[in-house]
Amino acid sequence: MNENFKGRDFLKLLDYSGLEIGRLVDLAAYFKEKKQKGEPVDQLRGRNVALIFEKTSTRTRCAFEVAAHDLGMGTTYLDPSGSQIGKKESIADTARVLSGMFDGIEYRGFGQEIVEELAKYAKVPVWNGLTNEFHPTQMLADLLTIREHFGRVQGIRLSYFGDARYNTGNSLMVLGAKVGMHVTLCSNKKYFPDPELVKTCTELARESGGSITLTEDAKKAAEGADVFYTDVWVSMGEPDEVWEERIHDLTPYRITSELMKLGSSDCVFMHCLPAFHDRKTGIGEKIYEKYGLTEMEVTDEVFESERSVVFQEAENRMHTIKAVMAATLGYEM
C-alpha cells in the first residue's frame, strides 16, 4: 500500500482527500475478494491492536476483531469496565502506555476530542470506531456498498432522514462532499447539523462536484434519491426521556415504501444498524408498550425488502476496517 497511509491516524474523513478515501475502498474491495476466495492476507502476523470500547457495539467490535485476525494480528478488547481512560489514568498517559504494547489503537466512545487526544500522544496509528461527532469507518462501508450496487459514487443522490446532528449525519455530509455525491439531510430544522460543518462541507462539495442540501420536506428529499438512509432516533448514551420528543418530531421522516417510490428506479435502503423496525428487541417492545408504535425510523416492509442492503453494508464494515488497519500499518500489496 502507498506509504502515504503508513503511520497515519484515521479519526475523521475531513483528514483525507476524496482520492485517498477511494483508495481505501479499493483496498477493501481487494480484501473482500480475498475473503470470498478463502485466500489468506495475514501479512501482519506478530502485530497487536488495542480495541477501546467506551460504547459497546456488535458490528464494530466484530469487524475490528475479525479484520485484525484475518491480517494475522492479535487483539485486546477493553470495555467500559476494563479501561481506566480518563478516570484513574489520563488520556495522554493511556495513549503512551498502550503505544508501548500495541501497534495500533481503536477507540469507540464519546467526544471526538478524546480520540483526537489519544492520537496526539500515541506513537502508533489511532482509529476512530465512533464518536459523538463522527463515524468514519461506517462511511467507508457505506461507500463500498454504494459502489457495489451502482458501479459509481460520483453523482449519487443520497438522502438521509432523521436526526442529522450527530455522527451519522455529520459523516455522510463529509463523505458526500469529499467524493462528489449529492447529499440531502432531511429533518425537523432543530435536528440540522452544526452550521460551521455545513459550511465546510458545502465548500468541499463545490470542489468535488457534489452538493449539500438541508430540508424539512421529506417528499422533496426523496425525489430522485438513489440512497435512502436513516439511523435510530435516540443515540447511545441519551436518556430514555427524549423518546417522546423524538417520536413527535421525527415520525414524519420515517422511511416507508411510499416514500421510496419517489426515488430512482434502482434506489436502495441503507442503515448503519441496529434498527428499530419491529418489536423483536427489548427497546422495540418497550416503545410499543409506551407509545403503541411497532416501527420507528423505518418500516419493517422497507427493512426486509429487496431494496434493503443493510446486511451487505454491515459485512462491509469488516472489509473496510481491514483496509484502514492494513493501510496505516504498512501492509505491502
Beta strands, then each sheet from edge to edge (+ up, - down):
strand 1: 48-53
strand 2: 74-78
strand 3: 104-108
strand 4: 126-130
strand 5: 157-161
strand 6: 182-186
strand 7: 211-215
strand 8: 227-230
strand 9: 268-271
sheet 1: 2+ 1+ 3+ 4+
sheet 2: 7+ 6+ 5+ 8+ 9+
end
